[in-house]
Amino acid sequence: MRKLLMTVCATATIVATMAFAQMPPMAPTKIGDSAKGKVLTNDNGMTLYVFDKDSGGKSACNGPCAGNWPPLKVAAGAMAMGDYGMITRDDGSKQWTYKGRPLYTWKKDKKPGDITGDGFLNGAWRIARP
């Protein structure tokens, strides 16, 4: 009986592991609503932005800029998928990109749906759209 129970437990563990391994990876963003339509958001529902001065797979927003425009950081073990990629920032951390564009939040947005950063710096900061 003990041998049968151990076999059943081992089989259940293998099946559960295989099912987990086959689960599709989760996108690092969600889609939210704003006064200007659909936007990409972080897990907390805060609007994400792109910066027109970013280029060549590199963020132009570092130091004090990143304090105002926090980058959407990549969690350890996360993997790029589909339209989502990653860049390495100047400080060595990883940041999510969407269709090659680094993603940021804006510190002055206070609640989901806020889009106060849209058009900032003569239009260089824009809402990230799905």
CORSULHU-V483830 format. One record per residue. N is the residue number from 1. RES is the residue in three letters. SS is DSSP state (@ for helix, = for strand, . for the rest). Layout:
{{N:RES:SS} {N:RES:SS}}
//
This chain:
{{1:MET:.} {2:ARG:@} {3:LYS:@} {4:LEU:@} {5:LEU:@} {6:MET:@} {7:THR:@} {8:VAL:@} {9:CYS:@} {10:ALA:@} {11:THR:@} {12:ALA:@} {13:THR:@} {14:ILE:@} {15:VAL:@} {16:ALA:@} {17:THR:@} {18:MET:@} {19:ALA:@} {20:PHE:@} {21:ALA:@} {22:GLN:.} {23:MET:.} {24:PRO:.} {25:PRO:.} {26:MET:.} {27:ALA:.} {28:PRO:.} {29:THR:.} {30:LYS:=} {31:ILE:=} {32:GLY:=} {33:ASP:=} {34:SER:=} {35:ALA:.} {36:LYS:.} {37:GLY:=} {38:LYS:=} {39:VAL:=} {40:LEU:=} {41:THR:=} {42:ASN:.} {43:ASP:.} {44:ASN:.} {45:GLY:.} {46:MET:.} {47:THR:=} {48:LEU:.} {49:TYR:=} {50:VAL:=} {51:PHE:=} {52:ASP:.} {53:LYS:.} {54:ASP:.} {55:SER:=} {56:GLY:.} {57:GLY:.} {58:LYS:=} {59:SER:.} {60:ALA:.} {61:CYS:.} {62:ASN:.} {63:GLY:.} {64:PRO:@} {65:CYS:@} {66:ALA:@} {67:GLY:@} {68:ASN:@} {69:TRP:.} {70:PRO:.} {71:PRO:=} {72:LEU:.} {73:LYS:=} {74:VAL:.} {75:ALA:.} {76:ALA:.} {77:GLY:.} {78:ALA:.} {79:MET:.} {80:ALA:.} {81:MET:=} {82:GLY:.} {83:ASP:.} {84:TYR:=} {85:GLY:=} {86:MET:=} {87:ILE:=} {88:THR:=} {89:ARG:.} {90:ASP:.} {91:ASP:.} {92:GLY:.} {93:SER:.} {94:LYS:=} {95:GLN:=} {96:TRP:=} {97:THR:=} {98:TYR:=} {99:LYS:.} {100:GLY:.} {101:ARG:=} {102:PRO:=} {103:LEU:.} {104:TYR:=} {105:THR:.} {106:TRP:.} {107:LYS:.} {108:LYS:.} {109:ASP:.} {110:LYS:.} {111:LYS:.} {112:PRO:.} {113:GLY:.} {114:ASP:.} {115:ILE:.} {116:THR:.} {117:GLY:.} {118:ASP:.} {119:GLY:.} {120:PHE:@} {121:LEU:@} {122:ASN:@} {123:GLY:@} {124:ALA:.} {125:TRP:=} {126:ARG:=} {127:ILE:=} {128:ALA:.} {129:ARG:.} {130:PRO:.}}
//
